[in-house]
């Protein structure tokens, strides 16, 4: 008899808890979900990739008759080129080009140069500077406008080799204004 009574009490408690849960859900106006949400930035990156783009890159000058430059690749966000046959300290190569804003908003644009040299740390041997036609590091490019840029690579130290080659990749970054 005690066992049966205990079973009835436990069943009653279980039904009461279940009824309270269903009753609360019926009158509640807020439904909460617990979990994880993720946001993909690929759509934003694709818009930016199409909005701000390199449109040209060209080697125009060197202060040494032996230094030469070849554009290796160009995409919306990157220009890679190789400057070779640096033979003396202060030899320079100049690259000019254009960046266009195809979007409907203005962007603050900057260029990040990345160097790779066969002889150790490229930054130890080369200085790379860039400027826009406004002579500032960052430039605002309004919707539909474009801006010219100039990159100068200068040999500041000669390694053991008598000639030096460096590969430079320019990466374009932009933030809306």
C-alpha positions in Angstrom: 0.0 0.0 0.0 2.8 2.4 0.8 4.5 1.6 -2.5 1.3 2.3 -4.4 0.7 5.6 -2.6 4.3 6.7 -3.3 3.8 5.9 -7.0 0.6 7.9 -7.1 2.3 10.9 -5.5 5.2 10.8 -7.9 2.8 10.5 -10.9 0.8 13.5 -9.5 4.0 15.6 -9.1 5.1 14.8 -12.6 1.7 15.7 -14.2 1.7 18.9 -12.2 5.1 20.0 -13.4 4.2 19.1 -17.0 0.9 21.1 -16.7 2.8 24.1 -15.3 5.2 24.0 -18.2 2.5 23.7 -20.8 0.5 26.4 -19.1 3.4 28.8 -19.0 4.1 28.2 -22.7 0.5 28.9 -23.6 0.4 32.3 -21.9 4.0 33.4 -22.6 4.5 36.0 -25.3 8.3 35.4 -25.6 9.9 32.3 -27.1 13.6 32.0 -26.2 16.1 29.8 -28.1 19.4 28.9 -26.8 22.2 28.2 -29.3 24.9 29.7 -31.6 24.4 32.0 -34.5 27.1 32.7 -37.1 27.4 35.5 -39.6 29.3 35.2 -42.9 31.3 38.2 -44.1 31.8 36.8 -47.6 29.0 39.0 -49.0 30.6 42.1 -47.5 34.0 41.1 -48.8 32.6 40.4 -52.3 31.0 43.9 -52.3 34.3 45.4 -51.3 36.1 43.4 -53.8 34.0 44.8 -56.5 33.8 48.3 -55.2 37.5 49.3 -54.6 39.9 47.8 -57.2 43.3 48.2 -58.7 42.8 49.2 -62.4 46.4 49.5 -63.4 50.0 49.0 -62.4 53.1 50.0 -64.4 56.8 50.2 -63.8 57.8 53.7 -64.9 61.2 54.6 -63.7 64.4 53.5 -62.0 67.4 55.5 -61.1 69.7 52.7 -62.2 70.2 51.6 -65.7 70.3 47.9 -64.7 67.2 47.7 -62.4 64.2 46.2 -64.1 60.6 45.5 -63.0 58.0 43.0 -64.1 54.4 43.0 -63.1 53.7 39.3 -62.1 50.0 39.4 -61.3 47.1 41.9 -60.8 43.7 41.2 -59.3 41.0 43.5 -57.7 42.9 43.6 -54.4 46.5 42.7 -55.2 49.3 43.7 -57.5 52.5 41.6 -57.4 55.7 42.6 -59.1 59.3 41.7 -59.1 62.1 44.3 -59.0 65.5 42.8 -59.9 69.1 43.6 -60.5 69.5 46.2 -57.8 73.3 46.7 -57.7 73.9 49.8 -55.5 72.6 51.3 -52.3 69.8 53.8 -53.1 68.8 52.2 -56.4 65.1 52.7 -56.8 62.2 51.4 -58.8 58.9 53.3 -59.2 55.5 51.7 -59.9 52.4 53.9 -60.7 48.8 52.9 -61.1 45.2 53.6 -60.5 42.6 52.6 -58.0 38.9 52.9 -58.8 35.8 53.0 -56.6 33.0 51.2 -58.5 30.6 51.4 -55.5 28.0 53.8 -54.4 29.7 54.9 -51.1 33.0 56.6 -50.4 36.0 54.6 -49.0 39.1 55.5 -47.1 41.8 53.4 -48.9 45.3 52.3 -48.0 47.9 50.1 -49.6 49.9 47.6 -47.6 53.2 46.5 -49.3 54.5 43.0 -48.5 58.1 42.2 -49.4 59.8 38.9 -50.1 63.6 38.9 -50.8 65.8 35.8 -51.1 68.4 37.2 -48.8 66.9 37.2 -45.3 64.5 39.9 -44.0 63.4 42.0 -47.0 62.7 45.0 -44.7 66.3 45.0 -43.7 67.4 45.6 -47.3 64.5 47.7 -48.8 62.3 50.7 -48.0 58.9 50.8 -49.7 56.9 53.9 -49.7 53.6 54.7 -51.3 51.6 57.8 -51.9 48.4 58.8 -53.6 48.0 61.8 -55.9 47.0 63.7 -52.7 50.4 62.8 -51.1 48.9 61.2 -48.0 49.1 57.6 -46.8 45.4 57.1 -46.7 43.1 58.5 -49.4 39.4 59.0 -49.6 37.9 57.8 -52.9 34.4 58.9 -53.4 31.8 56.8 -55.2 32.5 56.5 -58.9 35.9 58.3 -58.5 39.5 57.0 -58.9 42.9 57.9 -57.5 46.4 57.5 -58.8 49.1 55.9 -56.6 52.9 55.7 -56.7 55.1 53.1 -55.0 58.8 53.5 -54.7 61.1 50.7 -53.7 64.6 51.7 -52.6 67.6 49.5 -51.8 69.0 50.6 -48.5 71.6 47.9 -47.8 73.5 45.6 -50.2 73.6 41.9 -49.1 76.5 39.6 -49.9 75.2 39.1 -53.4 76.1 41.9 -55.9 72.6 42.0 -57.3 69.3 41.8 -55.5 65.8 40.8 -56.5 62.7 41.5 -54.4 59.1 40.5 -54.9 56.5 43.0 -53.7 52.8 42.4 -53.3 50.6 45.5 -52.7 47.4 44.7 -50.8 44.5 47.1 -51.0 42.3 47.7 -48.0 39.3 50.0 -47.7 36.8 51.1 -45.1 33.6 53.0 -45.8 33.4 56.6 -44.8 
